[in-house]
Every structure is written in structure tokens, then in C-alpha cells.
Amino acid sequence: MESIGLICEYNPFHNGHIYHIEKIKNLFPNSILILVLNGYFLERGEISILTKEDKTKIALNHGIDLVIELPVLYGTQSADTFANTAITLLDAVNVQKIVFGSELNDIPKLKEIVSKIEDPNYQTEVKELLKKGNNYPTALAKAINTNINFNAPNDLLAISYIKAIQKNKFPIEPVSIKRTNAYHDTTSKETIISAKNIRSKLEKKETITNYLPKDSQEAIYLPNEEKWFELLKFKILTTPHLETILTLEEGIENRLIKEIKKCNNYQEFIKKIKTKRYTYNKLNRMCIHILLGITKEQNQKSNLSYCKILGFNKKGQHYLKEQKENIKIRTSVDKNSLQYKTELTASFLYDLIMQTNTYSFEIKNCPIKKL
């Protein structure tokens, strides 16, 4: 039986994710599907409209066998950190292949790009391009002189997954599936559309029934954006040494303090602080780190303390028992770790803005079982 890994955020879980799971089962019929799942706050700095608990239940309902947590400490960082942590977790439970969506859908070409990225000359050029005000995806494309669209989110993550596998010498084979829709499209009404498109339709109060399964649609929560902004404003104006917070660079803390006093909502604030150097994703992640109080020093000293099992079915339970002696990271929660404390803080913050009760789910530390 082959062990196949997936890395997903499910914001929300939709028909494209069902296609992803079914495609894997067709490609690898005798396999176990192991999901690394991002929780409350996501890699692009978004708030998840499904709780971590509901995402786990939905994943198990639709063919995933074992669900592992991607800690918020790493799941809200850049593509490389996000990918390296997720791939490390998959290796820890001895996954043999990872299957991901890709706009390019060309593993040899993606590996070729990775080899260029690892070249020291390239790294120097990227740094120079960043200094000139280019954002990372643009600097990446210019440095290796390619017309690949590095703003295509799946390909950017695919490159980071392959980098993580090669850097750590993990025996994991990357496999791609052609992405069937454009992430940035918010108008399509095909059966399979992007999560961003679904969220856009929700904001416009359009029906989303045709785009996701019933269990996912019924689990959606929408954030209280006014409360989110009020909390952020409070943290920015009262946090001593704001410059110590993770992802704050080049004196941007002064710009944050100045502009947030003038703004009336989050979207207005983000537009005011936007520069060529800072992508919207990076700014959104920065705001999450401010709210969670994660400092650069804490991040530097942190490590992946444990591998939390969020849920499993019978096949997943059997796999865990079979692999018990071979799992490379402890599966019991380390309550003294920054990883655990940040997860609790994230759930508490999430509850404040979503009117949920995820904190109780966190402190129970009990996997969801679909047996």
C-alpha cells in the first residue's frame, strides 16, 4: 500500500478538492491518503472560513484517511517555510509520494527551475532585485529569466515543495495534477472553481451551492471584519517594540502606526500600507503575526515540536499502528512548546472574530475518528 501525501488549506473545501482526492485514488488505487492541513489562519494571510475541526471532519467524509495539523506558527509564513514544514511532517509519517495541483503541470520543468534557484549566483541576483523594490515572485522570474508565472500560487508552492524534498533529501516523489481553474478568476461559474472565487461569491451574497459539497457549505463561518480591524488597531498601537514582530521589516512599523490611526476598516488600511515591495499576501501575514504576537526571536528559536494527529478513519488508524515505531516526530502534544501555545492563541483569536468555539477543540487534543 502506497502512502500518498496532500497539503491543503480547504478555504473552503470544494469540488476541486474532491476532484484532487478522486484523481489520486484513480492514479494510486491501493493507497492511503495522508493530509497535512492548515488551520485557522493561512499561508496567504487569510482567515479560514471553515474551522480546523470541521475541515478535518469534511476531509474524512470525502476520502482522506489520516489528517495531520500544519501548525499556525509555520502555516502563516512564506511559501518556503510553509512547504518545508508540511513536507517535513509528511516525511515524519513516511509518505512516499506527494500529489499537488499545478498550473504548469510539468515536474521536470519545475525541478529545472529549482536547480536554477539553488544556484548561488541566482540567490545574489534575487537579493539585488528585492532591494530594488521587486516582490519575491517578480524577482524570482527575472532572476532565472523565465516566462513562468510565479504569481500562479500552485506552481510557487510546487517549487517550494520540490526544494524542501531536495534540500532535506527526503525519499518523497513529487507528482502533479493539472489545475483545472485559475486562482485569480472570480467570475467563472463552472462546476469546479477556485476557493477565492467561492469566497468572492459569498461576499457578493451569490449562491455557491453548485461549487462545494453540502457538508462544507453548511460549516462556513464569516469573519466579523469590524472586530478584526479593531483588534489589529489595538495591537499595533499598544505593542511595545513592534519592529520585533515576525515579518516586519525596514521600518514598516512606523508606517503601520501612522496609517492605522487614519483608517476605518481593514481593506482601507491594507491599501494604504501597500508598496511595490510588499505583496498583499505578505501584509496579511504580517497582520496575523502582530495579532498572535509572534516575534522574530521566538520564530528563530522554535522548532517542530510534535506532529499532531487531527483525525483518521479505519485505514488511517491501522496505518498509525503499523508505523508506530517508525514515525520520526512525537505525536503527543508538547504543551510547553511555542508551537502549542501559538495554536491556542490562534484558536482564541479565531473565536473572537468568527463567533466559534475552537478553543475547546484545541484543549481537548482528541483526534476525530471516523471508524
QUIMO-V710503 format. One record per pair of residues at least 24 apart in sequence whose C-alpha atoms are under 7 Angstrom apart, sorted by the first residue. I is the first residue (numbers start at 1). J is the second residue. Records with the same first field share a line. If there is no record, write none. Layout:
I = J / J
This chain:
1 = 30 / 31 / 32
2 = 30 / 31 / 32 / 96
3 = 31 / 32 / 33 / 95 / 96 / 97
4 = 31 / 32 / 33 / 34 / 95 / 96 / 97 / 98
5 = 33 / 34 / 35 / 90 / 95 / 97 / 98 / 99
6 = 34 / 35 / 36 / 98 / 99 / 100
7 = 35 / 36 / 37 / 86
8 = 36 / 37 / 38
9 = 37 / 38 / 39
10 = 55
11 = 48 / 49 / 50 / 195
12 = 49 / 50 / 195 / 216
13 = 212 / 216
14 = 211 / 212 / 213
15 = 192 / 211 / 212 / 213
16 = 192 / 193
18 = 62
21 = 63
32 = 65
33 = 64 / 65 / 66
34 = 64 / 65 / 66 / 67
35 = 64 / 66 / 67 / 68
36 = 67 / 68 / 69 / 70 / 86
37 = 67 / 68 / 69 / 70
38 = 69 / 70 / 71 / 75
39 = 70 / 72
40 = 346 / 347 / 350
41 = 72 / 76
42 = 75 / 76
43 = 75 / 76 / 77 / 78 / 82
44 = 281 / 284 / 285
45 = 76 / 281 / 284 / 285 / 288
46 = 284
49 = 220 / 221 / 222
50 = 219 / 220 / 221
54 = 219
56 = 310 / 311
58 = 215 / 216
60 = 312 / 313 / 370
65 = 312 / 313 / 315 / 316
66 = 311 / 312 / 313 / 316
67 = 309 / 310 / 311 / 312
68 = 307 / 308 / 309 / 310
69 = 308 / 309 / 310
71 = 339 / 343
72 = 343
73 = 339 / 342
76 = 285
77 = 285
79 = 157 / 160
80 = 160
83 = 157 / 160 / 161 / 164
84 = 161 / 164
87 = 161 / 164 / 165
89 = 307
91 = 170
92 = 327 / 328 / 329
93 = 327 / 328
95 = 172
96 = 171 / 172 / 173
97 = 172 / 173 / 174 / 175
98 = 172 / 173 / 174 / 175
99 = 174 / 175 / 176
100 = 175 / 176 / 177
101 = 154 / 176 / 177 / 178 / 179
102 = 154 / 155 / 158 / 176 / 177 / 178 / 179
103 = 152 / 154 / 155 / 178 / 179
104 = 155
105 = 176 / 177 / 178
107 = 176
110 = 159
111 = 162
114 = 159 / 163
116 = 144
133 = 276 / 277
134 = 276 / 277
135 = 276 / 277 / 278 / 279
221 = 354
222 = 354
223 = 353 / 354
224 = 353 / 354
226 = 265
227 = 353
228 = 353
229 = 265 / 266
232 = 291
233 = 260
235 = 290 / 291
244 = 295 / 296
245 = 289 / 290 / 293 / 294 / 295 / 296
246 = 289 / 294 / 295 / 296
247 = 286
248 = 286
292 = 345 / 346
302 = 338
305 = 334 / 337 / 339
306 = 330 / 331 / 332 / 333 / 334
307 = 331
308 = 332 / 333
309 = 367
310 = 367 / 368
311 = 367 / 368 / 369
312 = 368 / 369 / 370
313 = 369 / 370 / 371
314 = 371
